[in-house]
Amino acid sequence: LWRMLWSAGDSDRKLRINVPETSLLEDGAVHMTIFTGKDGRIMKRARQNTSIGSIKARLLAGLDDSQKNSSDTPTAVVYAPGDVAPQLIDAGQLVNTCHTVQRRQQNAFADAEQEARVPLLIQEHVPPLHDIRYAVEYHRSVSTREPECRITCRRYDWRVRNASRTTSQSSRGPEIQLTDEALMDEIGRMVSSLDMYLFQQQKVRLGSLKCDFVPARSGKIYLRSFESVAWLNPPEGWFA
C-alpha cells in the first residue's frame, strides 16, 4: 500500500490524503519517500533527497536542543522485522537507527538479530491531538456494492500521552470531542478516496482494510499506518 501511495506521486489524478513523511527501505537502503504537499496531495521525494542522512536531517529539523536530548520527546515511528508493533523513538534512538541503516548499506549483516533491527519503514511522528488515534475497519463483500466503514477512537500508549502533556496548551490546536462526527466523516471520505484511487488508477479492489488515522494539533488528519489489507481484485504479483 505504501508503494501504491508512492506511485500516486506520478499519477495525473493526485490522491488528496495527509500522510506523515514516510520512507520505505529495502535491504537497508531507502527505496522511496512520500509526504503530503501544501496542496494536500501526496508527493514523492526526489531521489537525491531520499538518503538516510537527509531523512534524519528533516526529522530532526523541527526540534530544539532540549528536545534532541530528551527521551520523552517522540521523534519518529519505526517498523522493523524484529518488532511485533511499531516502535516510537526519540531523537537519540533515531540517530542510532540511521547509523544501523548506514552500516547495513556498507555490510550485509550475518547476525539475524542485527538484520531484524534494520527498519522496513521510518516515519515522521505526528503529535496526536488529545493523545488519540482513530482505528478504521473498512470492508466490502462480493455480494454488496457499498462498503462498510467502522471507525473507533483509541488512546495512544503511555509514552505518547506523557510527551503530549509537556506541550503548551497554545499549541494543542482546536478542541474536539473524542466522538466528533464531522472528524469521523472526514476520515471516512479519505478512506473512500483511497479506495477509489486504488480502483481507478491501480486497477485493484479492496476487500478489507485496517488502518490508523491521527488528528494532529494543526487541525489536519493524517493516515498514519496500515495494519492489514485483503483484496477482491489483488495487485499483480500479490502473493499473500
N, C-alpha and C positions, 0 to 999 in steps of 0.2 A: 504493500500500500504506500509506503514512503517513496518507493521508486516511481509509482504511478503519479504521486503528487509532484515529484521532481519533473516528470515528463510534462506536467501541466504548465511548467515554466516555458515550454516551447509551443504550447498549443495556441491557436488563434482564439479559441474560446477560453480565456483565463478563468481559473477557479478562484472565487472570492471566499476564502476562509482564512482566518487568522491562525497562523502556526508559529510557535517559537522557532528561533533559528535552530535547525536540526541537521546534523551531519551523520551520514551513514558510512561505515567503514567496512572494508573487505580486506582480510589478511593484513590488518594493521595499517592500511593506507586509506585515506579519506577518498571515498568514491563520489560523493555528492553532498551538497549543502543547499537547503532550501530555507526561505524565510518569506514573510509577507511584506510586500512593498507598501508605500504610502497610500496607494490607491486601493489597498485591501485585497490585492490579488497575489497569489503565490508566485514567487520568483525563484530563480536558481542563481547561486553564486558563480561568477566566472571561475574558470579552472585555477587561475593564479591566486584566487582568494580562498582556496579550499585546503591550504596546507594546515597541518596540525598547529603550527605556530600562529597562523593568522586566526584560527578558530579560538585558540587560547587568548590571544590579544583582545578579540572582540568581546568574549565573555567576561574578561576582567576589566574592560574599559570603564564600565559604569561604577566600579567600586572605589571607595576611598581607602586609605592605608589601614584604617582600623578594621574595615570590613574584610580586606585581604588577609588580615592576620587573625580573624575571628572564626572559630569553629561553629559559631551559632548563626552564621550568615550563609544560607544556601545559595550556591552559585550556578550549579548545573545539575542535570539529571543524566545518569549513565546507565545504559543497558549493556550488560556483558554476559557471555555464555555461562559463566560460573555463578550468576546470580539468579535466585528464584523470583526476584522482583526488582524493579528499577531502583537504583541507588541515588539518593540525594546527596550531593557532595559540596564541600565548601571550597574556598579558593585554593588552599594548600593541597587538598586532595585532587582538585582539577589539575594543578601543576604536575603532581605525581602521575596522574592518569595520562597526561600528554607526554610525559617522559617515557612511560611504558609504551605508548604508541610509537614514539621515535625509536626506541630500542628495537621494537618489533619490526620496524621498517628496515633496520640495519641487519638484524639477525633473526632467523626463524627460531622460535623457542622450542626446544626439545622437551621441556618440562610441561606436563599437562596443566598443572596449576598456574604456571606463568601464562600459558596460552589462554586459559579461562579468564584471566584478568584483562585481556585486551578487549576494549569495548567494541560492540557492534554499532552503537549509536551514542552520540554525545549531543545533548540538547540544552539550550538555554533554559534556566529556571524562571518561570513566571510566578512572582509572588501572588498567591491566591487571595482574593478579597474574602474576608471573614473566614479564612482558613478552610475553604470548602472547594469541592470539585463536583462535577456532575457526571455520573456514570450513565452511558447510553446503551440500551439494548435495542437494536434495530433488526426487524425480522420480516421476511417476505416468504410466503409459501408458494408452491407451484400453482395451487388452486385459487389463490386470491390475487387480485390485481393491486390492491392498496396495501402497502407495508404497514406494520405496527411499529411504533417508536415509544419505548418506555424510558423515562428519564428520572434518575434518582439522585437526590442530593446526599453527599457523603463528606465526612471530615478527613482532613489530611492527618498524617501521623504527628506525634507529639513534637518532633523536632521542627517541623514546619510551623506548627502553632506557636511554639516558643519564639522562633525567629520573627514571626509576624508581630508579636507583642512589642518588640523593640522598635518598631516603626512608628513614627509620629502619626497622630490622628489626621493631620492635614494632608498626608499622602495616601490615605486609605481609599480615596475616591468616593463615589456616591453610595449612600446606604441602600441596601437591598434586603428583602426578606429571603429566607432560605427557600421558600416555595414561590419565588417570583414567577408568575405565569408568563409574563412578557419575555423574561430571560429564557425560560424553557421553550417557548415558542420559537425564539430566535435560534436556539440550539437545534431544534427540530428542522428548521428551514435550512440550516447549514448541512445537516446530515442528508437531507433530501437533495441539496445541490451537489453534494459529493456523489451520491448515488446516481444522479442524472449525468454528471460528468463522466463517471466510470462507464456508464452505458453508451453515451453518445460519442465519447472520444476514445475510450479504450476497448469498447465492444465487449464488455463483461457485465454481468448482472449479479448484484449482491443477493445472497440468500439470507445471511445474518451478519451482524457486525456489533462488536462490543468495543466502545471507545470512551475516552475521558475528555471532558471539556473543563476549562478553568476560567472563571470570571476574574479578570485582573483588576487591580486598583485603578487603572486608567479608564475603566468602563468597557474595555474590549473583552471579548470572549475568545479563548484560544483552544483549538484542538490540540491536546497535549500528547495523547498516546492511543495506540491500538492494542486491545487485549486479545481479540480473536476475530476471525473472519471465515465465512463459508460462502460458496458461490453456487448460484443456479447455473450460470454460464461462466465457467472459470477462464482465467487468462491462459494464453498459450504457454505450455510448458509447466503449468501448475501441477504439483506432484503430491500435495497433501490436502 
